Amino acid sequence: MAKIAIDLERALERRADDAPGRLSPRTLARGDGWGVSDVLCTSGPRDRAFEEQHTDYAVAVVVAGSFEYRSPLGRALMTPGSVLLGNPAQCYECGHEHARGDRCVSFWFTPEYFERLAGDAGVRGRSEFCVGRLPPIRALSPLVARAAAAVSGRCDVPWEEFGLRLAARAATLAAGVAPHSSAAPPNAVSRVTQTIRAIERRSDEPLTLGRLARESRLSPYHFLRTFERVAGVTPHQFILRTRLRDAAVRIALEPDRILDIALEAGFGDVSNFNRTFRCEFGVSPRQYRSMPTR
């Protein structure tokens, strides 16, 4: 399990059985029209979800755990590698009906700041988000890995520059995504949530489609359809990006040999790891390690 997921597990272990879950935001940086926090939540199925409201534009990277996000833009399961989107004055709920805890790197931007940024990034028309989630897709992987490394406490990040890149990428990607047509049934969300938590704990193991389907008590065909509908990516894509993200964080922060990191992340073939890593992040693992800022 990656260090950032271990940190979440430890926070959940410190929570007393009869104590309510807590939202613990830690401000990382702020400036004129923007801010960013490391937000750790220990809520679970027994905690009530309260309606809240976005005061500004919200763009939050999920780096560990999972939760259900509900807003006028639809309902979505937020998983590691996904990005939550919110518009000013928009009401929303975050619930943990099927598992405990999550951790996010959460940015906020004033309307003036974000709308200017979206226009500069080439977004035409209204800058409001039309979807509430971007799933863990390749276009987001470098930013998600960098966010995860940053909140580990051992990686300096120029937060305003990072926030600009993240917000611009989110605005352009969201502009090309069709709004959600319907929400998945609760039993589907529950099955996929449990699978995602298992992948997060055991991403280095040989997690085949058949094995995950059996653990979910579904046929491989129905499991694949259910997972992709709820998570926004296939099980293979989710496992691969989890492994690559964990490896990228370790390469950025630790002096261990890249070969050892690749093997411990679940890659049996280092040449395949190098090729897959380059496809995901645009550079080789060795080049990634040598970059002054990632």
Helices and strands as residue ranges (DSSP letters): H 3-14, E 23-31, E 34-41, E 52-53, E 57-65, E 67-71, E 74-78, E 83-86, E 91-95, E 102-109, H 111-120, E 133-134, G 138-140, H 141-149, I 150-154, H 159-175, H 186-202, H 209-216, H 220-231, H 235-253, H 258-264, H 270-281, H 285-290
